[in-house]
């Protein structure tokens, strides 16, 4: 499901997946450069975020190794952060997610100007 946002001229298109398997399929079916980042929930049905990230990073897809993957989780221990980093995630944000922090992280990885 795609949702379109416009916040004072800053625009975003958000593709939502119901579970880990659907998210992997959405990534597989995306064109190179179509997706700019993945906000990864760690606790998802059918495939958790750690396994999903490992799967995405192993795919034969032009963006598989480079797309920023951002963990979004209630798991805030050092061990949890180590697991997300080892799986191939770029950032680890804890819930409840601070909106400004999320925007900072997204801008950090933004490929094109707004």
Secondary structure per residue as TSV (DSSP state, phi and psi in degrees):
chain	resnum	aa	ss	phi	psi
A	1	X	-	360.0	130.1
A	2	X	E	-104.0	138.6
A	3	X	E	-127.6	139.6
A	4	X	E	-110.6	132.6
A	5	X	E	-122.2	146.0
A	6	X	E	-140.1	110.3
A	7	X	E	-116.4	94.9
A	8	X	T	57.2	37.7
A	9	X	T	97.5	-21.8
A	10	X	E	-80.3	120.9
A	11	X	E	-114.6	147.6
A	12	X	E	-146.7	146.0
A	13	X	E	-115.2	125.8
A	14	X	E	-114.5	124.9
A	15	X	E	-100.7	121.9
A	16	X	-	-106.7	131.7
A	17	X	-	-112.2	140.2
A	18	X	S	-76.7	-24.7
A	19	X	S	-154.9	175.3
A	20	X	H	-62.3	-39.9
A	21	X	H	-64.8	-42.4
A	22	X	H	-64.3	-37.0
A	23	X	H	-65.9	-41.9
A	24	X	H	-62.5	-43.5
A	25	X	H	-62.7	-41.3
A	26	X	H	-61.9	-40.7
A	27	X	H	-66.6	-45.7
A	28	X	H	-56.1	-38.6
A	29	X	T	-86.3	-2.6
A	30	X	S	-80.3	152.2
A	31	X	-	-81.3	157.4
A	32	X	T	-55.3	127.4
A	33	X	T	81.5	-6.6
A	34	X	T	-65.5	-40.5
A	35	X	-	-101.5	136.1
A	36	X	-	-101.7	-21.6
A	37	X	E	-163.8	157.6
A	38	X	E	-121.3	123.2
A	39	X	E	-92.4	110.6
A	40	X	E	-104.0	110.3
A	41	X	E	-74.4	133.4
A	42	X	S	-76.1	-36.9
A	43	X	S	-102.1	89.7
A	44	X	-	-123.6	153.9
A	45	X	S	-70.2	154.9
A	46	X	S	72.3	-31.4
A	47	X	S	-163.4	121.7
A	48	X	-	-75.8	168.7
A	49	X	H	-63.4	-31.6
A	50	X	H	-66.1	-50.1
A	51	X	H	-65.4	-39.3
A	52	X	H	-61.8	-43.9
A	53	X	H	-61.8	-45.9
A	54	X	H	-59.6	-40.1
A	55	X	H	-64.9	-47.6
A	56	X	H	-60.3	-46.5
A	57	X	H	-63.1	-24.4
A	58	X	H	-91.5	-5.8
A	59	X	S	-70.6	154.3
A	60	X	S	-89.8	74.5
A	61	X	S	-136.3	139.5
A	62	X	T	-54.7	-32.2
A	63	X	T	-100.0	0.7
A	64	X	T	-57.9	-37.9
A	65	X	T	-87.4	-21.2
A	66	X	T	-108.5	-19.2
A	67	X	S	-63.6	131.2
A	68	X	E	-67.3	129.9
A	69	X	E	-117.4	122.9
A	70	X	E	-115.2	115.3
A	71	X	E	-69.1	135.7
A	72	X	E	-128.7	108.3
A	73	X	E	-153.8	157.7
A	74	X	S	-83.0	-10.6
A	75	X	-	-76.6	109.3
A	76	X	-	-116.6	6.8
A	77	X	S	-76.2	157.1
A	78	X	H	-55.7	-40.5
A	79	X	H	-60.8	-39.4
A	80	X	H	-64.6	-41.9
A	81	X	H	-65.8	-37.2
A	82	X	H	-63.5	-42.9
A	83	X	H	-62.4	-42.4
A	84	X	H	-67.8	-38.7
A	85	X	H	-64.8	-45.4
A	86	X	H	-63.6	-30.6
A	87	X	H	-73.1	-19.0
A	88	X	T	113.4	12.3
A	89	X	-	-80.5	149.8
A	90	X	S	-89.2	-32.0
A	91	X	E	-141.0	161.5
A	92	X	E	-135.7	106.7
A	93	X	E	-108.4	136.9
A	94	X	E	-99.6	148.8
A	95	X	S	-87.6	147.1
A	96	X	S	-68.0	136.5
A	97	X	-	-74.5	130.5
A	98	X	-	-78.0	119.2
A	99	X	H	-57.3	-41.2
A	100	X	H	-66.5	-40.2
A	101	X	H	-63.8	-42.4
A	102	X	H	-60.2	-45.5
A	103	X	H	-61.8	-41.2
A	104	X	H	-58.5	-45.0
A	105	X	H	-65.5	-44.2
A	106	X	H	-63.3	-42.3
A	107	X	H	-64.3	-33.7
A	108	X	H	-58.1	-36.7
A	109	X	H	-102.4	1.7
A	110	X	-	-61.4	129.6
A	111	X	-	-83.8	-33.8
A	112	X	S	-122.8	157.6
A	113	X	-	-71.5	156.9
A	114	X	-	-93.0	360.0
